[in-house]
Amino acid sequence: MGKEIGYKNRDRFVQLGIAISTLRKVRGLTQEKLAANAGVSRSLISNIEAPNMAYGFSLDVLFNIADALNVDPADLLRASTLPDMIIKSR
């Protein structure tokens, strides 16, 4: 199970999951491929990306996912909508 998410941060985790899902699809990766590249399970990626579900995960996982997506972790955290700059970079 993921970490307990406080009400105040729920929307942030939901938006982060949406950003990861969107960027994964833009990069042409399946959940399985992203999980393998990030060194995590596919079920963890699925939980993180689940719509309207706030799933807590560690910074270590965030950094691994960002590396696998070839994006700066800060860009994922800032992304409520993914700017063209992030999608087209790298």
Residue pairs with C-beta under 8 A, 6 or more apart in sequence:
2 47
2 55
2 56
2 57
3 56
3 57
3 58
4 56
5 13
5 54
5 55
5 56
9 54
10 54
11 54
13 54
13 55
13 56
14 51
14 52
14 53
14 54
15 79
15 80
16 48
16 62
16 76
16 77
16 79
17 48
17 49
17 50
17 51
17 53
17 54
17 55
18 49
18 51
19 76
19 79
19 80
19 82
20 45
20 48
20 49
20 65
20 69
20 76
21 49
22 82
23 69
23 71
23 76
23 79
23 82
23 86
23 87
24 31
24 34
24 45
24 49
24 69
26 82
26 87
27 69
27 70
29 37
29 68
29 69
31 42
31 45
31 46
31 49
32 42
34 45
34 65
34 68
34 69
35 41
35 42
35 44
35 45
37 67
37 68
38 45
38 61
38 64
38 65
38 67
38 68
39 64
40 61
40 64
40 65
44 57
44 61
45 65
47 53
47 55
48 55
48 57
48 61
48 65
59 73
62 73
62 76
62 77
63 73
65 76
66 72
66 73
66 75
66 76
69 76
70 90
71 86
71 89
71 90
75 86
79 86
